[in-house]
Amino acid sequence: MSWLRNSPFRASLGKLIPLTSPSKEFDPTACFDSFRKHWQQINDIIRTTVGGNTPLKNDDVLAVFYNLDHMTTLLLLEFSSHSHLTCFEYLLGENILENLYSWSAQTGRFEAAFKCELLKLYEVLFSCSNSQLFVNKEICHTLLKLLNSCVDNCFSVDVEKRLVVLLSYLCINFLSNNDLLNLFLDNKDPNTPKFVVFSLLIPYVHREGTLGQQARDALLHCMKISKQNLQVAEFISIHSNICPVLATGLSGLYSRLPRSLEIEAQDWHRLTPDDINDLPELATFMNSLEFCNASIEVAHPLVVSSLLEYIYQGFLVPVMGPALLQSAINELTTATAYFDMIIRSLTAPGLLYCFIKFILVEVYDGQCIIDIFIERINGNQKLCLVTLALMETLIGLNCEDVMLELVFKHLMSCNHVIASQRSKINYSDPYSKNAETFLQLIPNIQRYPTNPDEIQNTIMCALILSEWLKELAAISQEHAVSTL
């Protein structure tokens, strides 16, 4: 057994490094015999303790973990050897995974520890390069039961890490293996379909550290899958709570931000990436916002529409609006700087226009937010600088609606032109020009009527068309803002 004791694979368990070539001392026959003996030792313990006839002892638990650890190592060695998968076939033939899960559910206070070991075993299986091996109803059915037993349960950090890593590997495999994905989509009840892999990841979406980042990456894989799979898109947008969780998460994380930033520099006007790194609360908020942004870029339109609506109604209107209308100057300056930083970080067009709609359409105390921003340019020096920086960011978006609100609508009356030069502006009625253009489309046989009645009809048509064009122009201008 020296080839097993000295195997580098024992040290790699749980780290999920890519499989390498096995040791030259690897013996497939010895590997299989050892695998079978370890299972027999576990099975003997199961038989003596099943049904509660013999109480389960700590030594029994340690013995099961020891043997299961060896079995996992042997499976890794066999997968890397590219030889006949005798151990894997034995695992399936003896229904070992099902037996282990069924027994673990009867182990009382040891159940959570057994779940951790089973999660580690599945983690090893799905970390192998050939995921097609695991498109197996027996394997996935038992894993689904294990995952369903984890829903709404509180686990130790070790179990949480095992769970999130396994879910992450499953999501990676789903991207390239649609058959495997279908085995994890439970649609027996069309009114309440289930996708337990996605549901288990949601509680970790706002978690800090490596665990939260792994969960967000896995959720983002599911968002990508939704774009090609309507079933997944409908589950995420209709039957999961990810959209309200993300929106309310933004609100909660924003409420933790410092309400006022004490900055001594007189010319300070915006937050920088260094400022984000220096403020842990701000970094956490930005991570959540960036995840929302990335999800909107890759997800199905159903998911995008739902998420944007929740962000607008659950974060922008109730949280961001009051924050931008505070009375305290320092707090107002800080909130404006936060808003400028948020706008600069967005890349998804849908989310960007959601924020633009908010400042152009939402009315507080009879004024749009954009008009309130403009008035503040004449106020406190720091507030003025921060507001001007925000205006620079908005203009840099090259958005027609923003430019219309900030620039073009103020030029339509030509009041910016000095009085002595206004007479030189060749103003012409655009509606009459448009009417003439439409009239030019009339066939030649009717373009020059000679009958008085025909002349009168042509004039009436021109007048009606001119009025229609005026109304159309007014409606188009209103629609340009209202449809943001």
BELBEL-V595076 format. One record per residue. RES is the residue in three letters. SS is DSSP state (hx for helix, st for strand, lp for the rest). NEAR is the number of other C-alpha atoms within 8 Angstrom. Layout:
BEGIN
RES:SS:NEAR
RES:SS:NEAR
END
This chain:
BEGIN
MET:lp:4
SER:hx:5
TRP:hx:9
LEU:hx:6
ARG:hx:7
ASN:lp:6
SER:lp:9
PRO:hx:6
PHE:hx:9
ARG:hx:8
ALA:hx:6
SER:hx:9
LEU:lp:9
GLY:lp:7
LYS:lp:5
LEU:lp:8
ILE:lp:5
PRO:lp:5
LEU:lp:7
THR:lp:5
SER:lp:6
PRO:lp:8
SER:lp:7
LYS:lp:4
GLU:lp:5
PHE:lp:8
ASP:lp:6
PRO:hx:8
THR:hx:6
ALA:hx:7
CYS:hx:12
PHE:hx:10
ASP:hx:8
SER:hx:8
PHE:hx:12
ARG:hx:10
LYS:hx:8
HIS:hx:12
TRP:hx:11
GLN:hx:8
GLN:hx:10
ILE:hx:12
ASN:hx:8
ASP:hx:8
ILE:hx:10
ILE:hx:9
ARG:hx:7
THR:hx:8
THR:hx:11
VAL:hx:10
GLY:hx:4
GLY:hx:6
ASN:lp:7
THR:lp:7
PRO:lp:6
LEU:lp:8
LYS:lp:6
ASN:hx:6
ASP:hx:6
ASP:hx:9
VAL:hx:10
LEU:hx:8
ALA:hx:9
VAL:hx:11
PHE:hx:9
TYR:hx:8
ASN:hx:12
LEU:hx:12
ASP:hx:8
HIS:hx:10
MET:hx:11
THR:hx:10
THR:hx:11
LEU:hx:11
LEU:hx:10
LEU:hx:11
LEU:hx:10
GLU:hx:14
PHE:hx:10
SER:hx:10
SER:hx:8
HIS:lp:7
SER:lp:7
HIS:lp:5
LEU:lp:9
THR:hx:7
CYS:hx:13
PHE:hx:8
GLU:hx:8
TYR:hx:9
LEU:hx:10
LEU:hx:11
GLY:hx:7
GLU:lp:6
ASN:lp:8
ILE:hx:9
LEU:hx:10
GLU:hx:8
ASN:hx:8
LEU:hx:9
TYR:hx:11
SER:hx:8
TRP:hx:10
SER:hx:11
ALA:lp:8
GLN:lp:8
THR:lp:9
GLY:hx:6
ARG:hx:5
PHE:hx:9
GLU:hx:11
ALA:hx:9
ALA:hx:8
PHE:hx:9
LYS:hx:11
CYS:hx:12
GLU:hx:10
LEU:hx:10
LEU:hx:11
LYS:hx:11
LEU:hx:9
TYR:hx:10
GLU:hx:13
VAL:hx:13
LEU:hx:8
PHE:hx:13
SER:lp:9
CYS:lp:10
SER:lp:5
ASN:lp:5
SER:hx:11
GLN:hx:7
LEU:hx:6
PHE:hx:10
VAL:lp:11
ASN:lp:7
LYS:hx:7
GLU:hx:7
ILE:hx:11
CYS:hx:12
HIS:hx:9
THR:hx:11
LEU:hx:9
LEU:hx:10
LYS:hx:8
LEU:hx:10
LEU:hx:10
ASN:hx:8
SER:lp:7
CYS:lp:8
VAL:lp:7
ASP:lp:4
ASN:lp:6
CYS:lp:4
PHE:lp:8
SER:lp:6
VAL:hx:6
ASP:hx:8
VAL:hx:12
GLU:hx:9
LYS:hx:9
ARG:hx:12
LEU:hx:10
VAL:hx:12
VAL:hx:10
LEU:hx:13
LEU:hx:11
SER:hx:12
TYR:hx:11
LEU:hx:10
CYS:hx:13
ILE:hx:10
ASN:hx:11
PHE:hx:11
LEU:hx:9
SER:hx:6
ASN:lp:10
ASN:hx:8
ASP:hx:7
LEU:hx:12
LEU:hx:9
ASN:hx:7
LEU:hx:11
PHE:lp:11
LEU:lp:10
ASP:st:9
ASN:lp:8
LYS:lp:5
ASP:lp:7
PRO:hx:6
ASN:hx:4
THR:hx:7
PRO:lp:12
LYS:st:8
PHE:lp:11
VAL:hx:11
VAL:hx:11
PHE:hx:9
SER:hx:9
LEU:hx:9
LEU:hx:14
ILE:hx:10
PRO:lp:8
TYR:lp:10
VAL:lp:10
HIS:lp:8
ARG:lp:9
GLU:lp:8
GLY:hx:6
THR:hx:6
LEU:hx:11
GLY:hx:12
GLN:hx:11
GLN:hx:11
ALA:hx:14
ARG:hx:12
ASP:hx:9
ALA:hx:13
LEU:hx:12
LEU:hx:11
HIS:hx:11
CYS:hx:11
MET:hx:13
LYS:hx:12
ILE:hx:12
SER:hx:13
LYS:hx:12
GLN:hx:7
ASN:lp:8
LEU:hx:9
GLN:hx:7
VAL:hx:11
ALA:hx:15
GLU:hx:11
PHE:hx:12
ILE:hx:11
SER:hx:14
ILE:hx:7
HIS:hx:9
SER:lp:9
ASN:lp:9
ILE:hx:9
CYS:hx:11
PRO:hx:11
VAL:hx:8
LEU:hx:12
ALA:hx:13
THR:hx:11
GLY:hx:10
LEU:hx:12
SER:hx:11
GLY:hx:8
LEU:hx:11
TYR:hx:9
SER:hx:6
ARG:lp:7
LEU:lp:8
PRO:lp:5
ARG:lp:7
SER:lp:8
LEU:lp:8
GLU:lp:4
ILE:lp:5
GLU:lp:4
ALA:lp:5
GLN:lp:5
ASP:lp:6
TRP:lp:9
HIS:lp:9
ARG:lp:9
LEU:lp:9
THR:lp:6
PRO:hx:6
ASP:hx:6
ASP:hx:8
ILE:hx:11
ASN:hx:9
ASP:hx:6
LEU:lp:8
PRO:hx:8
GLU:hx:9
LEU:hx:11
ALA:hx:10
THR:hx:10
PHE:hx:11
MET:hx:9
ASN:hx:8
SER:hx:12
LEU:hx:9
GLU:hx:10
PHE:hx:10
CYS:hx:9
ASN:hx:12
ALA:hx:10
SER:hx:12
ILE:hx:13
GLU:hx:7
VAL:hx:9
ALA:lp:14
HIS:lp:13
PRO:hx:7
LEU:hx:9
VAL:hx:13
VAL:hx:12
SER:hx:8
SER:hx:10
LEU:hx:14
LEU:hx:11
GLU:hx:8
TYR:hx:12
ILE:hx:13
TYR:hx:12
GLN:hx:9
GLY:hx:13
PHE:hx:14
LEU:hx:12
VAL:hx:12
PRO:hx:9
VAL:hx:10
MET:hx:9
GLY:hx:9
PRO:hx:9
ALA:hx:9
LEU:lp:9
LEU:lp:7
GLN:lp:9
SER:lp:6
ALA:lp:6
ILE:hx:9
ASN:hx:9
GLU:hx:12
LEU:hx:14
THR:hx:12
THR:hx:11
ALA:hx:11
THR:hx:12
ALA:hx:14
TYR:hx:9
PHE:hx:9
ASP:hx:12
MET:hx:10
ILE:hx:9
ILE:hx:11
ARG:hx:7
SER:hx:7
LEU:lp:10
THR:lp:7
ALA:lp:10
PRO:hx:6
GLY:hx:9
LEU:hx:12
LEU:hx:11
TYR:hx:9
CYS:hx:11
PHE:hx:11
ILE:hx:10
LYS:hx:11
PHE:hx:12
ILE:hx:10
LEU:hx:12
VAL:hx:10
GLU:lp:10
VAL:st:8
TYR:st:7
ASP:lp:4
GLY:lp:5
GLN:st:8
CYS:st:12
ILE:hx:13
ILE:hx:8
ASP:hx:8
ILE:hx:9
PHE:hx:9
ILE:hx:8
GLU:hx:8
ARG:hx:11
ILE:hx:12
ASN:hx:6
GLY:lp:8
ASN:lp:9
GLN:hx:6
LYS:hx:11
LEU:hx:14
CYS:hx:12
LEU:hx:12
VAL:hx:14
THR:hx:14
LEU:hx:9
ALA:hx:11
LEU:hx:12
MET:hx:8
GLU:hx:8
THR:hx:11
LEU:hx:10
ILE:hx:10
GLY:lp:6
LEU:lp:6
ASN:lp:8
CYS:lp:7
GLU:hx:6
ASP:hx:8
VAL:hx:12
MET:hx:11
LEU:hx:9
GLU:hx:9
LEU:hx:8
VAL:hx:8
PHE:hx:9
LYS:hx:8
HIS:hx:8
LEU:hx:9
MET:lp:6
SER:lp:6
CYS:lp:8
ASN:lp:6
HIS:lp:6
VAL:lp:7
ILE:lp:7
ALA:hx:6
SER:hx:5
GLN:hx:8
ARG:hx:9
SER:lp:7
LYS:lp:5
ILE:lp:6
ASN:lp:5
TYR:lp:4
SER:lp:5
ASP:lp:6
PRO:hx:6
TYR:hx:9
SER:hx:8
LYS:hx:9
ASN:hx:10
ALA:hx:12
GLU:hx:9
THR:hx:8
PHE:hx:8
LEU:hx:9
GLN:lp:7
LEU:lp:6
ILE:lp:8
PRO:lp:6
ASN:hx:6
ILE:hx:5
GLN:hx:7
ARG:hx:9
TYR:lp:6
PRO:lp:8
THR:lp:6
ASN:lp:6
PRO:hx:7
ASP:hx:6
GLU:hx:9
ILE:hx:10
GLN:hx:8
ASN:hx:8
THR:hx:8
ILE:hx:8
MET:hx:8
CYS:hx:8
ALA:hx:11
LEU:hx:8
ILE:hx:8
LEU:hx:9
SER:hx:12
GLU:hx:8
TRP:hx:8
LEU:hx:11
LYS:hx:9
GLU:hx:8
LEU:hx:8
ALA:hx:8
ALA:hx:8
ILE:hx:8
SER:hx:8
GLN:hx:8
GLU:hx:8
HIS:hx:8
ALA:hx:9
VAL:hx:11
SER:hx:7
THR:lp:5
LEU:lp:8
END
